[in-house]
Amino acid sequence: MMKRLSLFIAVLALTLATSPTFAQFTQSEMVKEWQRAKVYTKAYLDAMPEDGYSFKPTPEIRSFAEQMLHLADANYMFANSASGKANPLGDTLPSHNVAEKTISPTKEATLKTVMDSYDWLISTLWATTPDQMQETIKFGKRDITRSGLFGKAFEHQTHHRGQTTIYLRLKGVIPPPEMLF
């Protein structure tokens, strides 16, 4: 058993050490990953029944709809910051969570808003030239490449989609299977 665990840890460490970070992907690879993420997120949105969109596992956290609308807001905000392209929701910095605060938390409105955010981010990513992707910009007080910021956006949407797994489970819904590739 210890040999297997040691072998697993060694393989995992080697994989992580040799795997490119999201920001090191080509633009085409990034777009492919964002398209996959969109399909995966849609599967989550489709899985939750209409009455689950207002569900909060505890009173002090976001509802399922609010989590997904927050994800959409961040897709817009990160892509706007990375590209300089005008955000369709308006200026979300420093005031953010525009969709979360203004979009009806229904299944239909949430689904449309979230899918639109992926479409806009993907089109914005495609419109950013390879040279621009390597430019360093300010994001808050940090210096980061445009490519790196698209990577942070990817990490953010993955985080919030993952949080909604428990929402589905608590509503008796089996979450969609992982879509790693």
Buried (B, 14 or more C-beta within 10 A) or exposed (E): EEEEEEEEEEEEEEEEEEEEEBBEBEBEEBBBBBEEBBEBBBBBBEBBBEEBBEBBBEEEEBBBBBBBBBBBBBBBBBBBBBBEBEBEBEEBEEEBBBBBEEBEBEBEBBBBBBBBBBBBBBEBBEEBEEEBBEEEBEBEEEEBBBBBBBBBBBEBBBEBBEBBEEBBEEBEBEBBEEEEE
